Structures are given as structure tokens and as C-alpha cells.
Amino acid sequence: MTPLAHLLVTSQFAFNVGFFAVLPYLADHLGGTLGLGGALIGLVLGLRTFSQQGMFVVGGALTDRYGARPVVLTGCALRVAGFVWLGYAEAAWSVTAAVVLVGFAAALFSPAVESEIAREAVRLEQAGGPVRTRVLARFSAGGQAGALIGPLVGTLLLGEGFRGACLAGAAVFTVVLAGHWRLMPRAEAATAGERVAFRPIVRNRRFLALALAYSAYLIAYNQLYLALPAELDRAMGSQKALGWLFALSSALVVIGQVPLERWASARLGPAAMIRCGLALIALAFAATGVLLPVRGPWPALAFVVLLTLGQMLVVPAARACVPELVDARRLGLFTGAFSSVSGLVVLAGGAPAGALLELGGTAPWLALGIVPVLGVLLVPRVGGMPGDRTPETASENRFCQKR
């Protein structure tokens, strides 16, 4: 990989270490140390999600207009300020403002980094290097490694109190900021001086189809936080194994992401990889439903393993498809919109999924398995990519056309 690709993968790892060292323990801090009520805690956590996921499209648009470097640096600086503020905040309004700032910082950083790694992956592929999914698989593995290590770091730091964890998280993002300040190259903004236009998102039907297919994956992935704990309670009477299953999922991605991508990309194109990944996720729900009569953690274990294998196919392949469906000059905008659209769909699907799970038994698992099947049907054809050829002409490959 190029030095820029190494920088982006490393920064994704460090970003997730800092994030997961603090955020998993936020709810306990709000309810325990600060004594906030359940409704207010839910509101604070919801605002954090909206200020991050819902605002990705803004961060992406700013990346196109001003370039990735200033947006990444601003996002890191705001994350440092947000964590320091959160560590010292005590009043409800102060905590809420700090959490929103932390979320918005990620809404700047993440789409800038994700669009830049996608550009670099395409450059490498066009220059005769590895296929783009290889670079994006390493990016995903780096992020998951950070998600695996972050909570362990947070647990160690909580001996110094929640404030100590926040300050340590701020220190991590200070290092990320310094690294990008020194190593990230300056580049001309793709749409400098142009108005930000969101209409191209709505008019790009293939992109929206891909975003909805990816949403099907995210709705399924969200069941790690909803259906999996309920299943552990049913089968084992507690959720003590939950942390171990999350660690297993992250470890599978860290260890297996690149080898699985190498095997799959030699046989399939990115669009086909997404379809196979979604099919594996559908199988995860079906297998769990069938295994429910089995005692012990086996249904939950089957669910986590199959879901994670599907995730390892879907995530890098979906990121690889986006540049082929959009105008390269607005890759940041579409990368941000990809996350925002998916986040809104997951938000809308959360309540129905929860209501379905309350019914108990096999039927809810089989019903939830229909969601990724629908996602398989939504994956668009992607021309101009190895293994995903279509009758469309090369001129319709907008990324190559605009390079």
C-alpha cells in the first residue's frame, strides 16, 4: 500500500481506539455518576448518534468543497475538545453539548477518511496494484482492531475515573491530529468554489439501491445489540457472554478480513461479494432460529460467526462499489450520504425489529432473515469492475471518466 493508505488505515485504528475507550461507558457515567434519568440518557445517546451518523452527508460535502485534509484536521480538533469537555461536564446541558460535539467531530472525520481511502484504493487498482477491495478490507480490519482494543483500554483507564478515560481519549485524538497534520498531503478540493448540491443523490437510483442494500446489512448488524442480548438471556439467563461474543466478532474481522477478501475477490466482483455476504447474514438468522431448541450458547455463537463472515464480505465490497456509481468530484458527498441514508433506515427499522423480537420463538428470527434477502435483490449491477461486468459502456463509469 502507499504511505497515504497506510496513514488512513492507521488513523482509522487509532480513531476507534479513542472512541471505544470512552463511549461504551458513557451510559453508566450518565446514570451512575451524574444521576440522570433513563429518558434523558436515551436522549443524549440518540443525539450523539444523530450528530454523527445523520450528519455524515455534511462532512462529505465539506470534504469535496475544501479537501480531505482540513476536514480531517478539524474533526480531530473537535473530537479532542469534545472529550475534554465531556470529562469535566456535570450539568445535563453541558454533557449533552459535549456529546453532540463528539458526534459531529466524527461526522467530519469519517466521511473524509472513507472517501480518501476509496480514492486511493481506486488509484492503486488503476495503476496495476491490488484490487480496491484489498485496500478497503485492510481499512475495515484496522477499524475493527481499534474497536477490539478500545474497550479494553477504557476498562484499564476507568480506574482513574470516567474523566481519566475521556482525557486519554483526547490524547489519542491529539496524536491522530498531529499525524495527519504532518503526513497527510495537501490536495486540491474536488468542487472548490461550487455550491453544495444534494439533488444528485436523490437522482442516482443505483446509488440509492446500493445504500438500501447496505441498510439491510446494518439492520441485521444492529441485532448484535438487540436480538443477541435477548437470546443470551433466554438461553443462559444472563448476558455475561455478550462481551466475549463481541470480542470474537472483532477478532474474526481483524484476523480473517484480508484473507477472506483475497479469496473472494479472486472469484467474485464487489457486487457479487455483497450479495454473498447478505446471503450469509440471512443464513445467520435462519440458523439461529433453527438452533433455538439447542441448550447453551450455540444459537448465539452461530449467529455471531455467520453474521461476521457476511459483514466481512459486504463492508469492503460496498465501499468499493460507491466510486463506480457516482461522480468522482462528489465522492465525499456520496460517501457521507451512504452512511446517512443507511443510518436513517436503521433508525426507522429499530422499533419494528424490537417489537418483532418480543413475540419470542423462531418466527422473529426467520422474519428478520428476510431483510438481508431483500438487500440481495436491491444490489445494483456495477459496470467497469472485475467480476461485475455489464453491457454498459465504459463511458458510464463515472469515476474513471472524471479522473
Secondary structure, 3 states (H helix, E strand, C coil): CCHHHHHHHHHHHHHHHHHHCCHHHHHHHHHHHCCCCHHHHHHHHHHHHHHHHHCHHHHHHHHHHHCHHHHHHHHHHHHHHHHHHHHHCCCHHHHHHHHHHHHHHHHHHHHHHHHHHHHHHHHHHHCCCCCHHHHHHHHHHHHHHHHHHHHHHHHHHHHHHHHHHHHHHHHHHHHHHHHHHHHCCCCCCCCCCCCCCCHHHHHCHHHHHHHHHHHHHHHHHHHHCCHHHHHHHHHHCCCCCHHHHHHHHHHHHHHHHHHHHHHHHCCCCHHHHHHHHHHHHHHHHHHHHHHCCCCCCHHHHHHHHHHHHHHHHHHHHHHHHHHHHCCHHHHHHHHHHHHHHHHHHHHHHHHHHHHHHCCCCHHHHHHHCHHHHHHHHHCCCCCCCCCCCCCCCHHHCHHHHHC
